[in-house]
Amino acid sequence: MPIVAQSTETTDWVSRFADEVIEESERRAPGKPVVVASGLSPSGPIHLGNLREVMTPHLVADEIRRRGHQVRHLISWDDYDRYRKVPAGVPGVDESWAEHIGKPLTSVPAPAGSQHPNWAEHFKAAMTASLAELGVEFDGISQTAQYTSGVYREQVLHAMKHRGDIDAILAQYRTKPKAGAKKQQKPVDEAELEAAEGSGAAAEDDGSSGSAGYFPYKPYCGNCEKDLTTVTSYDDDSTELTYTCTVCAFSETVRLSEFNRGKLVWKVDWPMRWAYEGVIFEPSGVDHSSPGSSFQVGGQIVGIFGGKQPIGPMYAFVGISGMAKMSSSKGGVPTPGDALQIMEPQLLRWLYARRRPNQSFKIAFDQEIQRLYDEWDKLAAKVADGSALPGDVAAYTRAVGTAAGELPKTARPLPYRTLASVADITAGHQDQALRILSELDPANPLGSLDEARPRYDKAEAWINTHVPAEARTIVRDEPDTDLLKSLDEASRQSLRLLLDGLAEHWSLDGLTHLVYGVPKVQAGFSADATPKELPPEIKTAQRTFFALLYHLLVGRDTGPRLPTLLLAVGQERVRTLLGA
């Protein structure tokens, strides 16, 4: 695995952040491992937007590791957050789960049929499996375990002792409506708001003030387990805390120095962790970066805990081709696992590595995935022959592996669009798929489908899960005799020229040359003539010829690339369907 050049030698964003983070870590904690962090809330399916919360620090941590430094990438699982609502579209979940709203995520039952002990573990497991496939090395921290075992006890007591200071900071950002003024509803992008909620923002929770004053701590009720509680009194010396549940009216007095069933509110919890873990680098979404948001306010509150705010780039949203911005609360939002069903880990890593954090981008689940794979394969070829730009080489290197080594890869990375076409036409018949793929390059035939895996499996999964039934390719069983009889002499001649050249050109490259060359030859030009040597009407003739072939082979105007389709159908059947 080549070492990625430092920022003095290339222009990629990862190296620039690595320089800054190493320098800052040496200033704050000389001789200690560099600490970068991510936070994920397993409140539902963890989507591809949340993945940017992990991939941004992962890429920076990996670059630091490549340079020989010790580094820890922490992922805080916010599994002690409250269960806020029943997400739509989750299998095995119905409205009966609403009775658990307000409980910690680890106290909510897992979806029906799950093998995991609770809601949080169910969604953590899927994300953990995806991160392993992506080569992401991390130290996971369960916030349930941290709070319930008393790890943060001193930090909780410290926050309560300094609640006045915390309240004063938060008060700078609280807005109070003018007397008699109507509350104005500000237009909000629902997806952005919900994405914030799904990433640990907890609706930017800063606690609440009651008759006893402000408290940055919320107990979970000892009776119903919900956090709809109000602290009614607290004594700093004895740490006696009294609270009342607004749901079941349960009330009790506890010693906070011994009590582990509650947590700091979000806007205090996050900066507390920065200080406790010594975090140097942690990105945040745009929802956390506006004035008064948790990242901005946390920069002031962290000082109360004796820490400093991390270097924290804002990262933009990630979209899906043909869909709006992703939100974890909406059903059907693609997860990393969904993406890894249809694309190799290297391609998914590359999509996050090649764009700066503040640049939005889309992940393709539609036909665009074929273009992305073409772009990826062209980049691989340029890297191999030394013609790629330094920044592109850096992004490619980070995509294909980590400091620990290269990710598993496809031995024969055939074009994705070709594999998808073959999977479409053969409809699961692997022997037929191997026959076609082995004929793509007769001089170097594919010996086994395993050589084309896992890329072939990803392309097949894309065909089966993301291509509508009406767009699937079904080859005709019998010739379209009516259409064949209606053809004029020029069309008949084009078919004869194709059929006469089939045997000689029976390979992917050969058939490509043949199908594009027939209209050229009919017009009196050489089959090898370049577009610059041809009049514009040749393109029109080619389109007309292609449409005729599609109609005769699959009964539609369009379909898979014709060379691949011809190979799939086979010489004898092609001759039959074209009226030989």
C-alpha positions, 0 to 999 in steps of 0.5 A: 500500500503506497503512502499518501503524500503529505499536503506539501506534495498534493492538494487533497483535503485529507492531507491538509486536515491531517497536517492540522490535526497532528500539529494540534494534537502535539500542542494539546497532548504531546506524546499521546495518541491522536484522538478523532471522533464520530457520533452515531445514534442508533435510533433507526436505520443509520443512513448514508448521510450519517456515514459521512460522520464516520468516513470524514474522521476515518480518512483523516485518522488513516492518513495520520496512521500511514504517517506512523502516528498512533491514532484512535478513532472513537465512535460514540454510540448514542444508545442512551439517547431517548427514543423519540418516535417510531420511524416509518418503514422499519420491518417488524415495527408498528405503532405499538412501539410508540409506548416506548417513546422517552425510554433509552434506546437500549431499553426499547425492544428490537424490531420483531424477528431481530436476533438482537437484545434491544433497539439500539443493538439491532441498528448498531449491528448493521452499521458495524458490519458495513464499517467492517466491509469498508475497512473502517477501524474504530473504538466503539463506546456505548453511552449506555455503558458509560453512564450506567456504570458511573464512568461520567459521574464526576463530569455529571456532578461538575456540570450540576455544580456549574449549572449556573455557568452553563445556563448563562452560556445557553441563555445567550442563544435563547430567543424570547418572543416579544409580548403579544407577538405571534410566533413566526413559523420559519421555513425549515427543510424537514429532511435537514431537521430530521437528519439533525435529530437522527445524528445525536442532536436530540432536537438540540436539547439544552435542558429546561428551567423549572421552578427550581432553576436550570439543570443540565441533567435528565434522570430516567424515571425509576418507574416508567423508564422515560425521561419526561422528568423534572428536577425539583431540587438539588443540593450540591453538598449532599448531591441529593436530587429530587425529580418527578415524572410528568408521565406516571407522577412517580417521584423519588430522591436520590444521591447523584453521587450514587445514581446512574440512571440519567444523562447530561442533556445533549448540548452539555453531553457533547462538549463534556465528551470532547474534554473527557476523551481529549478529542482533537478532530470531530466533524459536524453536520450543517445542522450543528453549525448554525449560531446557537447550535450544539457545536457552536455552543459546545465550543464555550461549554467545553471550557467548563470541563477543562477541555477545548473544542475539536477541529471540526469541519462542517460536512454537507448532506449526502443525497441519492440519485433521484431522491431528496436529501436523506433523513433517518426518520423516513422509511426507505432511506438507503443505508451503507448496507444497501449501498454495499449490496450494489457497489464494491467498498472501494467505490463507496469509499471513493465517493466520500474521499474525493469530495471535501467535507463541505461539498455535497454529493449523490450516491447512485442507486439508479442508472447513474451507478454505471457512469460512476463505475466507468469513471472509477475504472478510468481513474484506475487505468490512469493511476496504473499508467501514471497519468492521474493527477496527484489529488486523484491518486490520493483519493484512489489510494484511500479508496482501495485500502487503508494503512492496514492494507488493501481491501479485497478486490475483484480479480477481473474487474469487468465493466459494471454496465456489461456485468449488469447487462449479462445479469439482466439477460441471463436472469440468474443462470450462472452457466449462461453468464459465464458463457457470455463473459468468457466470450468478451475477450476470446484471447483471455477468456474468463475461466470462472465467475469467481474471477469477476466477483464480487463485482458481478454479484453487486451488479446482479443485485442492482439489477434485481433490486433497483431496475423496474420489472418493465425495464428488464430485458426479455429476449424474444422467443420467436422472430418478429416476422411482421416487422421483418416482412415490412423492412425496406431494402436498406434495412435488410441490407444492414441486417445482412452486413451484420450477420455476415460479420458476426462470426469474425467479430464475435467478441465485445470489441469486435461486435462494438466495431461491427454494429457501429460500422454497418451504417458507415459501410452502407453510406460508402465509408470505411468501418474504421472511419472516425466521427471527424471523417463522417457527416452528421447524418451517420449518427442518425443512421446508427441510431435508426439501425440500433433501434431496429436491432433492439426491436428484433431482439427484445421488442423495445427501442432500447436495451443493454449495450448491443455488443453485450446483448448480441453475445448474451443472445448467442450467434445462432439465436441472433441469426434466427431473430434477425431473419437469417 
